Amino acid sequence: MTALSPLLKQATPVTIDHALGSEVFDVDGNRHLDFTAGIGVVSTGHCHPKVVAAAQEQVGKLIHGQYTTVMHQPLLRLVDKLQDVLPSHLDSLFFANSGSEALEASLRLSRQATGRPNVIVFHGGFHGRTVATATMTTSGTRFSAGFSPLMGGVHVAPFPTAYRYGWSEEEATAFALKELDYILATLTSPQETAAFIVEPVLGEGGYIPGNTAFFQGLRERADKHGILLVMDEVQTGFGRTGKMFGHEHFDVRPDIITLAKGIASGFPISGIAASQELMSKAWPGSQGGTYGGNAVACAAAVATLEVIEEEGLVANSAERGTQLLEGARAAAVDGIGDVRGLGLLVGNEFTAADGTPDTARAQAAQQAAAKKGLLLLTCGAHMNVVRMIPPLVVTAEQVDEALEIWGKVLAEV
Ligand SMILES: Cc1ncc(COP(=O)(O)O)c(C=O)c1O
């Protein structure tokens, strides 16, 4: 008898029958509040009618056009639509299927455009599961253990994770930038460094926002040395943080941003955006793929962007995000050391009395919440951060309901 591989780990015991908005209904008819959103993917909520209609219409016209063979309208429409939301200097787009592929594309372009071999990533970052992106991932050894040798040319610098260091944000930032300079002096010279690759908010690494001084410090060094600044917006893009893109919180200009997850409400499509000038430093055919820019995914992405705009979902993310963060802070009990986030990315870090990560309690809380109808995930190096990432359409009432369940969970575990 065939079965799903035990390689897959599932965070909840739920098998879904159908879903709508921020709610999913399991095969036994139970309703669950989905504060995982498919790991930050279903931005417009599950099965938004407009996204469903766009995808259904496209399925009847063209499913797969293969963009290195022919061009199709949904892809051109998506390029056009993205112009409305992307920073104006990022006016050239390449599409792939997954976040990992977008990161691979950004790495390939960075190396080809600069002719330099190395990149610097930031400790706690998550960039994917392919061998190259697993090498660039430092949010937990579970993502890279057991299949070495990994890719060469990756160096790791500190991220200003103030809570973990036990420092102020200023101290953590000063330390991170000082170490970056030391790395550029001792491990990879600027002339051999193609890019800094960084998330605006560490995602898998524990929902830790960066800060303006840190990102501007990266920008200054990038400008000084001709290094590219790649911001990985796979999780933080498309309104998730309360702005269209996470980096907009920090007044910093990226050279490349990576796009995936929230772009198409659940259809697999990803991409990178850079300037025409930068893209033209590589060559036609240097990137591609069989399924990139799938027509149905593109149609769903266009509809997603329209819904985000028409329903004011970026503003809703900011407002509901504040409600969720404040509510989670108010609900925090002894043993939750830090509650932090940006928009609808909220992390609750469980810390034992001796200051060590309390993985067992975080896991128990996540499981207890699932039993009470609230789907959550964990993250962080020690899986001791319970993260809350509802769809951007979540309502004030649903946030209140989730917080009420969360309060009961915390009283129990
Ligand atoms: C910031 C970031 N980059 C890259 C990825 C990899 O995306 P995918 O799982 O689609 O390959 C993820 C996935 O969680 C992510 O959060």
The ligand as an SDF file (V2000), in Angstrom:
LIG
                    3D

 16 16  0  0  0  0  0  0  0  0999 V2000
   11.6200   34.3550    3.7300 C   0  0  0  0  0  0  0  0  0  0  0  0
   11.4670   33.0840    2.9530 C   0  0  0  0  0  0  0  0  0  0  0  0
   12.2560   32.8560    1.8900 N   0  0  0  0  0  0  0  0  0  0  0  0
   12.1450   31.7410    1.1620 C   0  0  0  0  0  0  0  0  0  0  0  0
   11.2410   30.7680    1.4820 C   0  0  0  0  0  0  0  0  0  0  0  0
   11.1560   29.5120    0.6620 C   0  0  0  0  0  0  0  0  0  0  0  0
    9.9500   29.4610   -0.0030 O   0  0  0  0  0  0  0  0  0  0  0  0
    9.3770   28.0580   -0.5670 P   0  0  0  0  0  0  0  0  0  0  0  0
    8.9920   27.2380    0.6080 O   0  0  0  0  0  0  0  0  0  0  0  0
    8.2010   28.4760   -1.3920 O   0  0  0  0  0  0  0  0  0  0  0  0
   10.4340   27.4520   -1.3850 O   0  0  0  0  0  0  0  0  0  0  0  0
   10.3910   30.9520    2.5760 C   0  0  0  0  0  0  0  0  0  0  0  0
    9.4150   29.9230    2.9550 C   0  0  0  0  0  0  0  0  0  0  0  0
    8.9130   29.8680    4.0520 O   0  0  0  0  0  0  0  0  0  0  0  0
   10.5090   32.1390    3.3380 C   0  0  0  0  0  0  0  0  0  0  0  0
    9.7360   32.3570    4.4010 O   0  0  0  0  0  0  0  0  0  0  0  0
  1  2  1  0
  2  3  1  0
  2 15  2  0
  3  4  2  0
  4  5  1  0
  5  6  1  0
  5 12  2  0
  6  7  1  0
  7  8  1  0
  8  9  2  0
  8 10  1  0
  8 11  1  0
 12 13  1  0
 12 15  1  0
 13 14  2  0
 15 16  1  0
M  END
$$$$
